[in-house]
């Protein structure tokens, strides 16, 4: 393209008709000489028409270059009126034409479009101004264009000299716009459509600044790549020289690599691998032989071969099938945990018979401190397997399980494969600790990756991303632990055999302290040769007043504190004296009691009922207080209650209102009073088991009849008064026994759960199994004649006294509750330590 530097301006405000030439991917500006190749029939016809006239033609760009047969809607309205300078017909039928742009014009309408486009145009009158701001803008544009030319080598230096000599703002803008090859067609058309030269210069300045920034970044990238290439070439040249020198000296790294490859091949011959793994390693060794020893890729291949060869593909540890020895080992390490021990012994029995059973996948779920992690180590000792542990708490990357692909720098296999390499066998006891503590983020979901690991049907072909080989995990005995099932996805739960571990009872904690914790802490504190006796009441005092937990971790710390205090006394006084610690002596060693046992020996009170609850710390007494005050019928519920317990209170209130006549209350009694239900303990409470407790307190407060102080209860209530079953019965009855409760009211449907309660606890209290709320009120309210309110006692109410059914007229009279647990002597509550 060329520019004519003349001052002729043939623009005219009058309209006229000219043939139009649609252009593809080019915008012709005024004063611009451009060479075009025309091949479309309509375009050639338009050129012929222009040549037959005065050689003027309307040059307008197409909106899309892909349109072969454009219409008037496919062509921009604003274009340039140009003059044909030269026309040459080529042999292939196309026409080579040289045109010169003269002035801007706008197409008002298309008169004809059959043989060629005939368009009526109107010249655009350019607005010109002569002020200081325009002069400054022209200088800025000229200097910016100079910077652009230095960065873009496609623009000829002569163009820059031509631009510097221009003093007409319109011509300056058009000249520079024509020599910006990187500007898009839309932006070029926008510049052509601007009649105001000042606006055109401002827009041109913005476009050039954007292009300069891009060109500067490209220059930096080119410079960086060039330096990198020079450094790479230099390193390659030096490496070649080094190899030549080493070759002359007779060896070097090549010999070391050769020796290393020979060592790897020897290991490969001796190692038992799967056919897939052996083929893969041989292929990698062949690749390694062709690499330079110091190259990064050679290091990656060597590490991969080391990982594959070092894994225990066929190595197994000998299992122990002696059931008696396994049982003795499990009992030696842990007290209780009956279900878990039974399951392991069952597995060993089947394995001894078949020799083919795959490793079970167990999930131990229970509160902290009950021995989930330590029982897994005992299982490994009992079965004769090696033990390996992987903590999943806080793991949020899928690569922790499956590993990284070898394309990443520093890639490694997942933790599953790493721990198998560490343990050296492919049939260990593999503990996945805290499986409910995993989380998810943008790096993947590790819980989903475990679906394959913990599926007995899939884990025989476990594929680690780093190894990219099938590895058999079916012989591994996976044991997972969790505090709650809520954090484990349902598909993952479905792949595991879930064993619930409840909190330890008081009797179990006492036995654990006597048989395990005390002997171990005496040994750790050097008191084996000291005559130290910590009595059973003292241990009970520690359990009741210094710990409140489901497990025994705090109890272990308190027993250790006792032993340390005794060790200090022994160092001062000598080993000769006998030391006996009884319940009143405990505060001297451990300080003020931290927790109150809460004996229920106060007299019967109105609106106060003893409920039974269970938490991660075990069972406990849950008092419910109700107060009736003048008001407008509101029911106020306080005491850190969740939504479920609030709804239970509303259901209890509705039941009392439905039984107002039986209780001797007025029909509209609730309209003039407010009922306040409160649970004093400042702990979060939830669960469906306090309905009967709240209903009894409300009935007592409204009827002004006190509730018996030696009665505790548990159960949920419906609007019709039916008592629904509850959970945690064992822990609740132990709490009632610990607090000297004489009578416990519980749902009749929970009779089956009495088999889990120690026989000594059942003998120490009276149990009443009820089906309706009226039966609860008959037993709980301190009435001289309950029959006067609730009628005669129904036959379907079961009553256990001294662990035997006592229900006159009932066909099961004298039947004991089903019991599959060993009898345990009843435990008297601990004596309150003296302070």
MARMARDO-376071 format. One record per residue (C-alpha): residue in three letters; x, z, y. Coordinates in pm, whole numbers, padded with zeros to 5 digits, always signed. Each point is the difference from the previous one (the first is absolute). Layout:
# residues N
ALAXZY/...
# end
This chain:
# residues 835
UNK+00000+00000+00000/UNK+00111-00072+00358/UNK-00102+00101+00349/UNK-00029-00224+00302/UNK+00100+00175+00315/UNK-00219-00182+00255/UNK-00241+00106+00264/UNK-00284-00247-00073/UNK-00328+00185-00046/UNK-00277-00247-00086/UNK-00259+00273-00047/UNK-00347-00071+00135/UNK-00305+00225+00011/UNK-00226-00286-00107/UNK-00121-00033-00360/UNK+00085-00299-00215/UNK-00014-00112-00360/UNK+00317-00034-00209/UNK+00076-00052-00368/UNK+00104+00330-00167/UNK+00284+00054-00247/UNK-00035+00317-00219/UNK+00340+00159-00065/UNK+00111+00210-00298/UNK+00224+00308+00055/UNK+00114-00115+00343/UNK-00109+00060+00357/UNK+00114-00250+00264/UNK+00058+00162+00340/UNK+00003-00181+00339/UNK+00338-00160+00090/UNK+00088+00002-00372/UNK+00112-00317-00179/UNK-00076+00018-00371/UNK+00043-00233-00292/UNK-00299-00018-00238/UNK-00065-00169-00334/UNK-00361-00108-00034/UNK-00154-00100-00332/UNK-00375+00066+00011/UNK-00223-00302+00069/UNK-00194+00162+00285/UNK+00322+00113+00166/UNK+00155-00351-00025/UNK-00324-00147+00142/UNK+00020+00247+00292/UNK+00357-00112+00071/UNK-00102-00366-00007/UNK-00285+00071+00242/UNK+00235+00185+00235/UNK+00249-00288-00009/UNK-00278-00246+00091/UNK-00089+00214+00301/UNK+00253+00167+00228/UNK+00192+00176-00283/UNK-00158+00339+00076/UNK-00108+00216-00296/UNK-00136+00356-00042/UNK+00230+00211-00224/UNK-00169+00308-00156/UNK+00106+00221-00291/UNK-00210+00057-00313/UNK-00107+00356-00079/UNK+00106-00047-00363/UNK+00273-00239-00111/UNK-00158-00032-00346/UNK-00305-00184+00134/UNK+00054-00372-00074/UNK-00320-00129+00164/UNK-00061+00233+00297/UNK-00319+00014+00203/UNK-00036+00100+00364/UNK-00043+00363-00110/UNK+00337-00009-00178/UNK+00191-00094+00318/UNK+00093+00232+00289/UNK-00178-00079+00328/UNK+00307+00028+00221/UNK+00271-00261-00043/UNK+00242-00218+00194/UNK-00057-00345+00146/UNK+00305-00205-00089/UNK+00138-00351+00041/UNK+00124-00214-00287/UNK+00360-00088+00077/UNK+00082-00190-00318/UNK-00188-00103-00316/UNK+00156-00132-00319/UNK-00181-00096-00322/UNK+00190+00085-00317/UNK+00000-00182-00334/UNK-00203+00267-00183/UNK-00292-00037+00242/UNK+00073+00304+00212/UNK+00063-00022+00374/UNK+00289+00160+00183/UNK-00099+00082+00356/UNK+00180+00158+00293/UNK-00231+00178+00244/UNK+00055+00183+00328/UNK-00227+00288+00104/UNK-00129-00024+00357/UNK-00262+00268+00077/UNK-00242+00245-00162/UNK-00357-00103-00066/UNK-00307+00136-00172/UNK-00233-00199-00227/UNK-00356+00026+00128/UNK-00166-00213-00266/UNK+00083-00251-00271/UNK-00160-00335+00084/UNK+00081-00167-00331/UNK+00166+00088-00329/UNK-00061-00298-00224/UNK+00313-00217+00018/UNK+00196+00249+00210/UNK-00066+00307+00213/UNK-00115-00093+00352/UNK-00015+00308+00214/UNK-00111+00073+00356/UNK+00266+00219+00160/UNK+00026+00202+00316/UNK+00346+00082+00142/UNK+00081+00368+00038/UNK+00105+00086+00352/UNK+00298+00234-00021/UNK+00003+00301+00229/UNK+00326+00039+00185/UNK+00121+00287+00217/UNK+00323+00066+00182/UNK+00087+00368+00026/UNK+00288+00236-00075/UNK-00153+00125-00326/UNK-00021-00353-00139/UNK+00363-00063+00096/UNK+00108+00319-00180/UNK-00205-00097-00305/UNK+00166-00343-00012/UNK+00347+00159+00008/UNK-00095+00244-00278/UNK-00131-00282-00216/UNK+00315-00208+00058/UNK+00232+00291-00090/UNK-00208+00088-00307/UNK+00010-00362-00115/UNK+00378+00008+00039/UNK+00016+00299-00240/UNK-00234-00181-00240/UNK+00220-00312-00001/UNK+00308+00209-00084/UNK-00177+00151-00302/UNK-00176-00315-00122/UNK+00252-00272-00070/UNK-00272-00265-00043/UNK-00043-00038+00378/UNK+00256-00230+00164/UNK+00210+00148+00285/UNK-00095-00301+00222/UNK-00361+00125+00001/UNK+00115+00328+00154/UNK+00176-00187+00283/UNK-00316-00202+00059/UNK-00214+00314+00015/UNK+00233+00175+00246/UNK-00042-00290+00246/UNK-00382+00009+00004/UNK-00174+00161+00297/UNK-00362-00100-00077/UNK-00170+00294-00188/UNK-00243-00224-00192/UNK+00268-00240-00113/UNK+00233+00291-00087/UNK-00263+00157-00225/UNK-00082-00329-00173/UNK+00366-00087-00056/UNK+00088+00334-00155/UNK-00318+00007-00215/UNK+00090-00338-00147/UNK+00343+00129-00109/UNK-00114+00313-00185/UNK-00014-00125-00361/UNK-00093+00338-00151/UNK-00322+00049+00200/UNK-00323-00045-00194/UNK-00236-00287+00070/UNK-00273+00234+00125/UNK+00235+00150+00259/UNK+00113-00348+00112/UNK-00360-00108+00043/UNK-00067+00318+00196/UNK+00282-00086+00241/UNK-00134-00353+00040/UNK-00349+00133+00078/UNK+00122+00218+00290/UNK-00040-00179+00330/UNK+00162+00279+00202/UNK+00380-00039-00006/UNK+00055+00372+00064/UNK-00209+00104-00301/UNK+00176-00260-00207/UNK+00344+00139+00094/UNK-00107+00358-00078/UNK-00132-00099-00345/UNK+00313-00203-00064/UNK+00216+00301+00092/UNK-00186+00217-00256/UNK+00041-00258-00275/UNK+00370-00042+00067/UNK+00061+00378-00004/UNK-00171+00026-00340/UNK+00203-00290-00137/UNK+00325+00147+00135/UNK-00066+00329-00184/UNK-00055-00188-00327/UNK+00312-00212+00052/UNK+00211+00310+00070/UNK-00117+00164-00325/UNK+00078-00321-00189/UNK+00347-00002+00151/UNK+00063+00360-00113/UNK-00117-00083-00353/UNK+00226-00306-00017/UNK+00296+00203+00123/UNK-00064+00278-00255/UNK-00037-00245-00288/UNK+00317-00179+00104/UNK+00199+00326+00003/UNK-00139+00094-00341/UNK+00096-00336-00143/UNK+00349+00031+00141/UNK+00037+00349-00149/UNK-00131-00117-00340/UNK+00239-00293-00003/UNK+00287+00229+00096/UNK-00085+00245-00281/UNK-00030-00282-00249/UNK+00341-00138+00103/UNK+00163+00344-00026/UNK-00163+00065-00339/UNK+00130-00329-00132/UNK+00347+00088+00123/UNK-00024+00342-00163/UNK-00106-00154-00330/UNK+00289-00240+00013/UNK+00245+00284+00065/UNK-00150+00212-00281/UNK+00018-00295-00235/UNK+00370-00041+00080/UNK+00052+00373-00056/UNK-00177-00027-00336/UNK-00351+00153+00004/UNK-00172+00227+00248/UNK-00373+00029+00033/UNK-00067-00289-00232/UNK+00174+00185-00279/UNK-00188+00318+00085/UNK-00329-00190-00011/UNK+00100-00154-00330/UNK+00072+00343-00147/UNK-00328+00135+00138/UNK-00197-00288-00150/UNK+00164+00059-00336/UNK-00096+00367+00018/UNK-00360-00090+00085/UNK-00021-00245-00290/UNK+00132+00266-00239/UNK-00265+00244+00119/UNK-00266-00267-00039/UNK+00095-00057-00364/UNK-00031+00372-00079/UNK-00317+00064+00206/UNK-00347-00025-00156/UNK-00209-00210+00238/UNK-00319-00196-00019/UNK+00041-00373-00044/UNK-00124-00063+00355/UNK+00248+00248+00148/UNK+00294-00135-00202/UNK-00074-00359+00105/UNK-00028+00108+00365/UNK+00333+00188-00006/UNK+00182-00290-00165/UNK-00134-00233+00268/UNK+00118+00236+00276/UNK+00346+00032-00158/UNK+00030-00378-00008/UNK-00095-00013+00368/UNK+00252+00276+00083/UNK+00287-00193-00157/UNK-00048-00282+00251/UNK-00002+00231+00306/UNK+00280+00124+00215/UNK+00074+00368-00076/UNK-00025+00110+00364/UNK-00324-00180+00082/UNK-00310+00204+00077/UNK-00202-00180-00266/UNK+00251+00098-00268/UNK-00047+00367+00087/UNK-00379-00034-00029/UNK+00029-00167-00342/UNK+00247+00262-00128/UNK-00231+00285+00109/UNK-00295-00166-00172/UNK+00190-00041-00328/UNK+00113+00365+00014/UNK-00361+00117+00045/UNK-00134-00205-00291/UNK+00275+00105-00242/UNK-00012+00369+00096/UNK-00376+00040-00064/UNK-00113+00167-00326/UNK-00182-00295-00158/UNK+00001+00131-00358/UNK+00159+00347+00033/UNK-00238+00278-00107/UNK+00043+00375-00039/UNK-00099+00157-00333/UNK-00338+00170+00027/UNK-00082+00339-00145/UNK-00311+00009-00221/UNK+00010+00369-00098/UNK-00335+00123+00132/UNK+00075+00370-00038/UNK+00325-00029+00189/UNK-00167-00206+00273/UNK-00276+00261+00037/UNK+00253+00282+00019/UNK+00198-00184+00269/UNK-00313-00062+00209/UNK-00112+00363-00035/UNK+00349+00122+00077/UNK+00010-00181+00335/UNK-00363+00035+00117/UNK-00290+00237-00040/UNK-00347-00156-00024/UNK-00044-00374+00070/UNK-00179-00023-00334/UNK-00150-00350+00043/UNK+00332-00156+00100/UNK+00185+00159-00294/UNK-00270-00107-00247/UNK+00023-00361+00119/UNK+00379-00011-00048/UNK-00022+00151-00348/UNK-00271-00254-00091/UNK+00226-00283+00115/UNK+00290+00131-00211/UNK-00227+00033-00305/UNK-00120-00362+00027/UNK+00353-00122+00068/UNK+00125+00181-00310/UNK-00259-00180-00212/UNK+00012-00353+00145/UNK+00341-00032+00172/UNK-00163-00267+00218/UNK-00201+00180+00266/UNK+00094-00103+00352/UNK+00080+00262+00260/UNK-00309+00166+00152/UNK-00067-00007+00373/UNK-00114+00344+00115/UNK-00109+00110+00347/UNK+00020+00373+00065/UNK-00231+00093+00288/UNK-00001+00350+00143/UNK+00082+00217+00301/UNK+00361+00066+00106/UNK+00208+00242-00204/UNK-00182-00015-00335/UNK+00295-00161-00182/UNK-00080-00373+00000/UNK+00358-00111+00067/UNK+00171+00257-00220/UNK-00228-00066-00299/UNK+00118-00363+00003/UNK+00360+00117-00047/UNK-00113+00225-00287/UNK-00182-00294-00160/UNK+00325-00199+00004/UNK+00181+00291-00168/UNK-00277+00044-00257/UNK-00009-00370-00095/UNK+00378-00046-00001/UNK-00011-00263+00277/UNK+00205-00019+00316/UNK-00166+00094+00328/UNK-00003-00191+00329/UNK-00198+00077+00314/UNK-00109-00225+00289/UNK-00169+00156+00302/UNK-00261-00231+00154/UNK-00086+00222+00297/UNK+00012-00210+00317/UNK+00085-00326-00182/UNK-00162-00291+00186/UNK+00206-00304-00102/UNK-00094-00204-00306/UNK+00370-00086-00046/UNK+00066+00365-00092/UNK-00188-00073-00324/UNK+00071-00370-00062/UNK+00330-00047+00182/UNK+00112-00270+00247/UNK+00058-00362-00079/UNK+00365-00106-00019/UNK-00033-00217+00310/UNK+00021+00313+00220/UNK+00331+00152+00102/UNK+00061+00326-00183/UNK-00287-00059-00243/UNK-00043+00251-00285/UNK-00243+00050-00289/UNK-00293+00237+00042/UNK+00017+00373-00068/UNK-00151-00046-00347/UNK+00289-00218-00117/UNK+00260+00207+00189/UNK-00109+00323-00171/UNK-00005-00164-00342/UNK+00361-00109+00055/UNK+00089+00353+00108/UNK-00159+00165-00307/UNK+00143-00256-00243/UNK-00299-00032-00240/UNK-00319-00201+00009/UNK-00224+00275-00142/UNK+00044+00298+00236/UNK-00263+00231+00141/UNK-00047-00158+00344/UNK-00160+00230+00256/UNK-00167-00171+00300/UNK-00039+00303+00225/UNK-00260+00028+00279/UNK-00170-00331-00079/UNK-00284+00087+00240/UNK+00241+00019+00297/UNK+00080-00373+00019/UNK-00105-00198+00307/UNK-00036-00362+00105/UNK+00136-00210+00287/UNK+00104-00360+00077/UNK+00266+00011-00274/UNK-00259+00018-00277/UNK-00196+00246-00212/UNK+00214+00190-00256/UNK-00314+00130-00174/UNK-00095-00358-00086/UNK+00350-00064-00134/UNK-00043+00298-00233/UNK-00305-00162-00160/UNK+00231-00207-00220/UNK+00244+00284-00066/UNK-00271+00241-00121/UNK-00202-00247-00204/UNK+00092+00017-00372/UNK-00123-00358-00045/UNK+00220-00139+00280/UNK+00311+00213+00034/UNK+00165-00152-00306/UNK+00073-00301+00223/UNK+00079+00182+00325/UNK+00168-00244+00240/UNK+00231+00143+00265/UNK+00050-00228+00302/UNK+00377+00043-00007/UNK+00049-00054-00374/UNK-00267-00270-00029/UNK-00011+00084-00373/UNK-00265+00159-00220/UNK+00090+00361-00082/UNK-00185+00205-00263/UNK-00128+00334+00137/UNK-00247+00064-00283/UNK+00226+00261-00169/UNK+00032+00207+00317/UNK-00215+00315+00013/UNK-00129-00008+00358/UNK-00129+00327+00145/UNK-00143+00005+00351/UNK-00092+00301+00211/UNK-00245+00038+00287/UNK-00169+00277+00193/UNK-00330-00186+00034/UNK-00151-00317-00140/UNK-00121-00109+00344/UNK+00335-00156+00093/UNK+00023-00211-00319/UNK-00180-00340-00001/UNK-00269-00032-00268/UNK+00170-00291-00184/UNK+00312+00216-00033/UNK-00203+00297-00124/UNK-00155-00222-00265/UNK+00343-00072-00151/UNK+00093+00365-00050/UNK-00120+00287-00216/UNK-00090+00266+00255/UNK+00053+00367-00093/UNK-00136+00251+00250/UNK+00213+00313+00047/UNK-00200+00278+00163/UNK+00149+00285+00198/UNK+00146+00291-00194/UNK-00226+00299-00054/UNK+00107+00350+00084/UNK+00066+00076-00366/UNK+00211-00314-00038/UNK+00202+00083+00312/UNK+00062+00347-00138/UNK+00128-00137-00330/UNK+00216-00261+00176/UNK+00152+00269+00220/UNK+00075+00228-00298/UNK+00128-00266-00240/UNK+00170-00252+00229/UNK+00047+00092+00365/UNK+00121+00358-00032/UNK+00263-00063-00274/UNK+00133-00306+00184/UNK+00030+00175+00337/UNK+00161+00306-00157/UNK+00264-00229-00149/UNK+00056-00188+00328/UNK+00037+00327+00193/UNK+00239+00155-00255/UNK-00242+00272-00114/UNK+00019-00061-00375/UNK+00204+00319-00054/UNK-00217+00208+00235/UNK-00285+00216-00127/UNK-00271-00163+00211/UNK-00369+00019-00086/UNK-00268-00164+00211/UNK-00336+00122-00129/UNK-00304-00215-00061/UNK-00199+00158+00289/UNK+00294-00080+00228/UNK-00009-00365-00104/UNK-00378-00003+00054/UNK+00052+00142+00347/UNK+00248-00279+00078/UNK-00245-00262-00131/UNK-00299+00138+00193/UNK+00153+00112+00329/UNK+00310-00219+00053/UNK-00100-00340-00138/UNK-00298-00228+00037/UNK+00065-00323-00185/UNK-00104-00211-00296/UNK+00347-00008-00154/UNK+00280+00253-00024/UNK+00257-00115+00259/UNK-00081+00279+00246/UNK-00016+00249-00286/UNK+00348-00112-00109/UNK+00130+00052+00355/UNK-00152+00349+00021/UNK+00140+00103-00341/UNK+00340-00135+00113/UNK-00030+00209+00319/UNK-00071+00309-00211/UNK+00307-00067-00214/UNK+00219-00051+00308/UNK-00116+00330+00149/UNK+00079+00172-00329/UNK+00343-00170-00011/UNK+00075+00140+00346/UNK-00102+00347-00118/UNK+00215-00032-00314/UNK+00307-00097+00202/UNK-00047+00307+00222/UNK-00096+00255-00270/UNK+00157-00139-00316/UNK-00137-00132-00331/UNK-00048+00337-00166/UNK-00338+00090+00154/UNK-00324-00127-00153/UNK-00223-00194+00239/UNK-00376-00025-00052/UNK-00225-00187+00242/UNK-00371+00084-00012/UNK-00288-00129+00214/UNK+00038+00261+00281/UNK+00375-00084+00024/UNK-00049-00372+00065/UNK-00042+00025+00382/UNK+00335+00182+00020/UNK+00166-00315-00130/UNK-00223-00282+00127/UNK-00144+00149+00318/UNK-00361+00009+00118/UNK-00249-00177-00235/UNK-00082-00352+00118/UNK-00345-00038-00160/UNK-00299+00227-00060/UNK-00156+00007-00345/UNK-00347+00064+00141/UNK-00161+00250-00237/UNK-00378-00009+00019/UNK-00086+00372-00007/UNK-00209+00021+00320/UNK-00373+00080-00024/UNK-00269-00266-00016/UNK-00064-00164+00337/UNK-00267-00225+00145/UNK+00101-00365+00037/UNK+00344+00040-00168/UNK+00053-00182-00331/UNK+00315-00040-00207/UNK+00055-00362-00095/UNK+00274-00139-00221/UNK+00234-00280+00104/UNK+00300-00185-00137/UNK+00289-00166+00182/UNK+00358-00107-00063/UNK+00088+00371-00003/UNK-00249+00083-00277/UNK-00332+00183+00015/UNK-00110+00242+00271/UNK-00299+00190+00137/UNK-00179-00188+00279/UNK-00226+00224+00207/UNK-00304-00149+00173/UNK-00162+00184+00292/UNK-00338-00081+00151/UNK-00143+00146+00320/UNK-00354-00052+00133/UNK-00047+00015+00379/UNK-00288-00091+00234/UNK+00001-00369+00081/UNK-00175-00335-00041/UNK+00057-00088-00364/UNK+00361-00116+00005/UNK+00232+00022-00302/UNK+00359+00072+00109/UNK+00277-00047-00260/UNK+00358+00111+00073/UNK+00321+00075-00187/UNK+00205-00324-00014/UNK-00248-00175-00230/UNK+00008-00364-00102/UNK-00304-00226+00010/UNK-00096+00071-00362/UNK-00033+00376+00048/UNK-00199-00045+00322/UNK-00251-00213-00189/UNK-00014+00261-00278/UNK-00092+00264+00262/UNK-00280-00221+00131/UNK-00130-00052-00354/UNK+00009+00377-00061/UNK-00195+00063+00321/UNK-00260-00260-00099/UNK-00044+00166-00338/UNK-00050+00345+00158/UNK-00261-00146+00234/UNK-00180-00159-00296/UNK-00009+00344-00174/UNK-00102+00199+00305/UNK-00326+00125-00157/UNK+00176+00124-00313/UNK+00256+00184+00215/UNK-00272+00155+00215/UNK+00088-00191+00317/UNK-00239-00140+00259/UNK-00078-00372-00010/UNK+00164-00076+00337/UNK+00266+00270-00016/UNK+00285-00244+00080/UNK-00137-00109+00339/UNK+00086+00325+00177/UNK+00342+00071-00151/UNK+00344-00154-00033/UNK+00189+00031-00330/UNK+00381+00021+00019/UNK+00193-00068-00326/UNK+00368+00096+00017/UNK+00299+00001-00240/UNK+00256+00245+00145/UNK+00324-00129-00159/UNK+00182-00234+00237/UNK+00072-00277-00254/UNK-00150-00346-00044/UNK-00290+00010-00250/UNK-00173-00279-00189/UNK-00157-00070-00335/UNK-00339+00020-00174/UNK-00004+00360-00124/UNK-00113+00227+00284/UNK-00367-00098+00020/UNK-00136+00299-00196/UNK+00227+00236+00198/UNK-00136-00121+00336/UNK-00360+00000-00126/UNK+00035+00362-00123/UNK+00148+00117+00333/UNK-00276-00176+00197/UNK-00273+00154-00222/UNK+00158+00345+00033/UNK+00025-00027+00381/UNK-00360-00118+00038/UNK-00156+00250-00243/UNK+00232+00286+00108/UNK+00081+00066-00367/UNK+00371+00072-00067/UNK+00208-00197-00252/UNK+00161+00195-00283/UNK+00368+00056+00074/UNK+00119-00044-00361/UNK-00157-00347-00040/UNK+00181-00331+00065/UNK-00139-00346-00049/UNK+00080-00371+00001/UNK-00214-00313-00021/UNK-00159-00272+00208/UNK-00369-00005+00091/UNK-00251-00285+00031/UNK-00305-00009+00226/UNK-00217+00098-00298/UNK+00219+00300-00080/UNK+00178-00139-00307/UNK+00353+00140-00047/UNK+00253-00279-00055/UNK+00329+00029-00200/UNK+00336+00055+00169/UNK+00371-00035-00078/UNK+00290+00243-00023/UNK-00196+00260-00198/UNK+00309+00147-00164/UNK+00174+00073+00332/UNK-00321+00140+00154/UNK-00064+00243-00285/UNK+00363+00114+00015/UNK-00043+00068+00373/UNK-00318+00199-00068/UNK+00179+00199-00270/UNK+00294+00067+00235/UNK-00240+00134+00267/UNK-00195+00234-00233/UNK-00320-00204+00010/UNK-00245+00129-00262/UNK-00250-00286-00015/UNK+00057-00371+00053/UNK-00285-00252+00043/UNK+00088-00354-00102/UNK-00184-00324-00086/UNK-00130-00025-00355/UNK+00151-00348-00035/UNK+00346+00155+00031/UNK-00040+00190-00327/UNK+00228-00251-00173/UNK+00285+00090+00237/UNK+00009+00364-00114/UNK+00226-00097-00291/UNK+00289-00046+00246/UNK-00034+00356+00136/UNK+00214+00272-00165/UNK-00206+00223-00230/UNK+00122+00314+00175/UNK-00149-00120+00330/UNK-00336-00074-00164/UNK-00016+00347-00153/UNK+00067+00169+00333/UNK-00309-00131+00184/UNK-00363-00096-00038/UNK-00080-00371+00024/UNK-00347-00131+00087/UNK-00060-00374-00049/UNK-00284-00117+00224/UNK-00190-00324+00055/UNK-00211+00082+00310/UNK+00060+00167+00334/UNK-00275+00255-00070/UNK+00208+00129-00292/UNK+00297+00040+00237/UNK-00204+00202+00252/UNK-00146+00213-00279/UNK+00350+00105-00107/UNK+00172+00014+00341/UNK-00250+00177+00228/UNK-00007+00380-00026/UNK-00366+00033-00098/UNK-00162+00285-00189/UNK-00250-00239-00159/UNK+00111-00367+00011/UNK-00307-00098-00203/UNK-00222+00082+00295/UNK+00152-00290+00195/UNK+00118-00249-00260/UNK-00211+00082-00302/UNK+00128+00078-00352/UNK+00346-00117-00096/UNK-00010-00341-00178/UNK+00137-00039-00351/UNK+00236-00281+00095/UNK+00231+00236+00193/UNK+00307+00076-00216/UNK+00196+00320+00038/UNK+00342+00083-00142/UNK+00114+00360-00032/UNK+00333+00088-00161/UNK+00050-00374-00069/UNK-00315-00010-00218/UNK-00341-00148+00077/UNK-00260+00265+00078/UNK-00337-00161+00053/UNK-00294+00161-00183/UNK-00227-00259-00155/UNK+00257-00282+00033/UNK+00079-00179-00328/UNK+00376+00012+00074/UNK+00007+00379+00042/UNK+00339+00136-00087/UNK+00183-00334+00019/UNK+00338+00014+00168/UNK+00105-00273+00245/UNK+00207-00270-00169/UNK+00365+00092+00028/UNK+00307-00199-00099/UNK+00251+00207+00193/UNK+00196+00291-00132/UNK-00147+00340+00096/UNK+00170+00151+00300/UNK-00018+00367+00080/UNK-00192+00070+00321/UNK+00216+00064+00299/UNK-00082+00282+00236/UNK+00044-00082+00368/UNK+00333+00100+00149/UNK+00029+00326+00174/UNK+00023-00027+00378/UNK+00367+00063+00086/UNK+00070+00292+00225/UNK+00133-00091+00340/
# end
